[in-house]
Amino acid sequence: MDCKIEVTPFSWNDNFSEVAQEDFSLIQKDLPYGICQSIGMALAKLELLEKQGCKVKECAE
């Protein structure tokens, strides 16, 4: 069986909220309630921003 691994450059504009929420659900039970609340709210905000089409603007250095 042949496998092909494709590497693409990282972009801040890739949508990660769904994967992050899945990953968070795996560790959520081991964290205190307050920490879960703040991380959960941040992930919800990320998902909303992605759905609204918000993009990270690249800055020239």
N, C-alpha and C positions, 0 to 999 in steps of 0.2 A: 504494500500500500504506500502510495506517495503522499507526503504531506507538504503543504506549502505554507510557510509563515510569511505574512506580509507585514512589513514595518512601515508605519506612517508617522510623520512628525506629530508631537503633542500640540494640541490647540486648546486654549482656554475657552474657545467657543464650542467645543464638543459637549454634548449633553450627557451628564454623569448622574443626574439626580436619581434615576431609577436604579442604577447599579449601587449607588451610595445608600439608598434606602434599604435595598436587599442586604447589603453588607452590615448596615447598622442593626437590622433585625436579628442578625446572628450574635451580636455582642450585647444587645440591649438589656438582657436579663441579668447581666453581671455588673451593671452600672447603677449608681444611686438615681432615684426618681428625678431630682433636679437637673442632673446632667443629661438624662434622657430627654427631658422636656426641652432644654436649650438646643441640643443636637437635632431633635426632631423638628423643632420650629425652623432652624436654619436650613434643614433639608427641604422642608415644605416651601420655604422662601426661594430656595434654589430652583425647585421644580416650577414654581410660579414664574420666575424670571425666564426660565427656559421656554415655557409655554407662551410667554408674551414676546418671545423672539429677541430678548435683550442680548447684546453681544459685548464682549470685552474689546475695548478700543486699544489697539497697539500704540505704544508710545515710542517716539524716537529718542534714543539716548544721546 
